[in-house]
Amino acid sequence: MANKSASETAQKIGRQIGPVILLGPPGAGKGTQSKQIVDRYGIPQISTGDLLRDHVARGTALGLEAKAIMARGELVSDELMYGIVASRLREADCKRGFILDGFPRTAAQAGWLDAFLEQEVFDKSSTTSSEEAENCPPVVIQLLVDYNQLLLRLTGRRSCPTCGRLYNIHLQPPLVDELCDLDGSKLVIRDDDRQEVISGRLTAYENQTRPVADYYRVQRRLVAVNADRTVEEVTAQILGVIDRHCHDRSA
């Protein structure tokens, strides 16, 4: 049985997965589910925030431009982010597929991504085989969570300042109230997990990201997943969507 499971995992890691886009509000579990997808299929998770910080740290041309913009207290433009995302998606480890985290955040970014993938990934003239090109269209998964459940997840989050372990006083509380199980440190609340901040974050997400979901819904590429369930149940739903997507593209 173990050999069969290992064989199935090896097969999945060797398959063409294509781009995976997870949409969902803060607290929906995108980070947790992304890790499950990485482990299952062996494709990289790409965070635009991490990419931006990496370019700034390495002092690349794009990073220096972004650093100057942020130093003025301005937002990095879409055009600059496009360059950063494009350079990452051209790397070899993205050939079989990748998970996008934090991108696209607007309908304009979604349109740019489609054009980029069509030109540089889906174009059969630029791939080694027609099969590889045909299996690439992105799967877009929207994690749906009840608003009150989101508030429980976000307002209940606590972290240990010493070891970094995460808790939730409502859903996964420590053994002793407000103290870390491992080292007994007093748990802390992140500034952006305070209720007054959370309400603003959720409103901003809804206003900004709804057009992205609508964009993919019109194209019939949006698949909604009930993320109010346990982590394992949500993972099973997501992996099922990706497996069906790959099967449909290869059929």
Buried (B, 14 or more C-beta within 10 A) or exposed (E): EEEEEEEEBEEBBEBBBBBBBBBBBBBBBBEEBBEBBBEBBBBBBBBBEEBBEBBBEEEBEBBEBBBEBEEEEEEBEBEBBBBBBBEBBEEEEBBBBBBBBBBBBBBEBBEBBBEBBEEEBBEEEEBEEEEBBBBBBBBBBBBEBEEEBBBBBBBBBBBBEEEEBEBBBEEEBBEEEBBBEEEEBEBEBEEEBEEEBBEEBBEEBEEEBEBBBEBBBEEEBBBBBEBBEEEEEBBBBBBEBBBEBBEEBEE
